[in-house]
Amino acid sequence: MKKSMFAMFFFIFLFGCGSDLSENIVDCFGQSLLVNVHHSVENGKTVNFNVSYNGEYTLKNSIVWDYGDGIKETVNGVTTSHTYSQSGTYTARASVSLTNPSCTFEVKEVVIID
């Protein structure tokens, strides 16, 4: 049953979508591999984050951050800072978008605060 459902989905995806849509999906996946989040810890609990993109398209200036501690914010630009209130291991997520093709994807960074 699972194999036939997968085959049906694959067939619909491959032949049911226009080439522009399928090319856009493949291109967005490839572009997501070119986005990274880096961080550095400053003063114990303050973390500086930086998004880098090494692709051929334009990264949108607005990035939605989820710092993994219940705090979310939208930041203009590729850098931000966040101060964690407690020690622990956090998974920070950045929702990043490209302008053309229109792609949005999430990149993650594990942060350890001592």
C-alpha positions in Angstrom: 0.0 0.0 0.0 2.8 2.5 1.0 4.7 1.7 -2.2 1.7 2.3 -4.4 0.9 5.6 -2.6 4.5 6.7 -3.1 4.4 5.7 -6.8 1.2 7.6 -7.3 2.5 10.7 -5.6 5.7 10.5 -7.6 3.8 10.1 -10.9 1.5 13.1 -10.1 4.5 15.2 -9.0 6.5 14.2 -12.1 3.8 14.5 -14.7 1.0 16.5 -13.1 3.0 19.7 -12.5 4.1 22.1 -15.1 7.9 22.2 -15.7 8.1 25.7 -14.2 6.8 24.4 -10.8 9.0 21.3 -10.7 12.0 23.3 -11.8 11.3 25.8 -9.0 11.0 23.1 -6.4 14.3 21.5 -7.4 16.0 25.0 -7.6 14.7 26.0 -4.2 16.0 22.7 -2.7 19.4 23.3 -4.2 19.5 26.9 -3.1 18.6 25.9 0.5 21.9 24.0 0.6 23.7 27.3 0.0 22.4 29.0 3.2 24.1 28.7 6.5 23.7 30.1 10.0 26.8 30.8 12.1 27.0 32.0 15.7 29.5 33.2 18.3 28.9 33.4 22.0 29.8 36.7 23.6 29.8 37.5 27.4 28.5 34.1 28.4 24.9 34.2 27.3 24.7 36.7 24.4 24.9 35.1 21.0 25.7 36.8 17.7 24.0 35.1 14.7 24.9 35.6 11.0 23.2 34.1 7.9 25.3 33.6 4.8 24.1 32.7 1.3 26.5 31.7 -1.5 24.0 31.3 -4.3 23.1 33.3 -7.4 19.8 34.8 -6.3 18.9 37.6 -3.9 18.4 36.9 -0.2 15.4 38.9 1.2 16.4 41.3 3.9 13.8 40.2 6.4 14.6 37.0 8.4 12.3 35.5 11.0 14.3 34.1 13.9 13.2 31.5 16.5 15.9 31.4 19.1 14.7 28.1 20.6 13.9 29.6 24.0 10.4 30.8 23.3 11.5 34.1 21.7 10.8 34.9 18.1 11.4 38.0 16.1 11.7 39.4 12.6 15.0 41.1 11.9 16.0 43.2 8.9 19.5 42.1 7.8 21.5 39.0 8.0 22.9 39.6 11.6 21.3 39.6 15.0 22.1 39.1 18.6 20.1 37.4 21.3 20.7 37.0 25.1 19.6 33.7 26.6 18.4 33.9 30.2 19.5 30.4 31.2 22.2 27.9 30.4 21.3 25.0 28.1 21.2 23.7 24.6 19.0 25.6 22.1 18.2 25.1 18.5 17.9 28.5 16.8 16.0 28.6 13.5 16.1 31.2 10.8 13.4 31.4 8.2 15.1 32.7 5.1 13.6 33.7 1.8 14.9 34.3 -1.7 13.2 36.8 -4.1 13.5 35.0 -7.4 12.7 32.1 -7.4 10.3 32.7 -4.5 11.7 30.2 -2.0 11.5 30.1 1.8 13.3 27.6 3.9 14.5 27.1 7.5 18.1 26.8 8.6 19.1 25.6 12.1 22.0 26.2 14.4 22.6 24.4 17.7 23.7 26.8 20.5 25.2 25.7 23.8 25.1 28.2 26.7 27.1 27.3 29.7 
